[in-house]
């Protein structure tokens, strides 16, 4: 019996530009999304999103 693959941790991001989901639906800029950490890093590095999680000590 193979162990289950661990689900990738998710991180919240705020889109800075409109983007399109895999199903071709438009996601407007300003939308908050929980995406896998790897996708969040790619979006942030490309300048298409910003982190949307609170800083330590912030009440959000």
matplotlib code that plots the C-alpha trace (Angstrom):
import matplotlib.pyplot as plt

x = [0.0, 1.6, 1.5, -0.8, 1.0, 1.0, -1.0, 1.1, 0.8, -1.2, -0.5, -2.8, -2.0, -3.7, -3.7, -2.2, -3.5, -6.4, -5.4, -7.1, -7.7, -7.1, -10.8, -10.4, -12.4, -11.1, -10.0, -10.0, -7.2, -7.6, -8.9, -7.6, -6.7, -5.2, -2.8, 0.0, 3.2, 5.0, 2.4, 2.4, 6.2, 5.9, 3.1, 5.0, 8.3, 6.5, 5.0, 1.5, 0.6, 1.6, 1.5, -1.9, -1.0, -0.7, 2.6, 3.4, 1.6, -1.0, -4.6, -6.2]
y = [0.0, 3.3, 6.3, 9.1, 12.1, 15.0, 17.9, 21.0, 23.8, 26.8, 30.5, 33.5, 35.9, 39.0, 39.2, 42.5, 41.7, 39.9, 36.3, 33.2, 29.9, 26.6, 26.4, 29.7, 31.8, 35.3, 36.0, 39.8, 41.8, 42.3, 38.8, 36.9, 33.3, 30.4, 28.7, 26.1, 27.7, 26.9, 28.7, 31.6, 32.0, 31.9, 34.6, 36.9, 36.5, 37.4, 40.5, 39.2, 38.9, 39.9, 38.2, 38.5, 37.0, 39.1, 39.9, 38.3, 40.3, 41.7, 40.9, 40.1]
z = [0.0, -1.1, 1.2, 0.1, -1.5, 0.8, -0.4, -1.2, 1.3, 0.0, 0.3, -0.2, -3.0, -4.4, -8.2, -9.6, -13.1, -14.7, -15.3, -16.8, -15.0, -16.7, -17.7, -19.6, -17.1, -16.3, -12.8, -12.2, -10.7, -6.9, -6.4, -3.3, -4.1, -2.1, -4.4, -4.0, -2.7, -5.9, -8.0, -5.5, -5.9, -9.7, -9.7, -7.3, -9.2, -12.5, -10.9, -11.4, -7.7, -4.2, -0.9, 0.9, 4.2, 7.4, 8.8, 12.2, 14.9, 12.5, 13.2, 9.9]

ax = plt.figure().add_subplot(projection="3d")
ax.plot(x, y, z, "-o")
ax.set_aspect("equal")
plt.show()
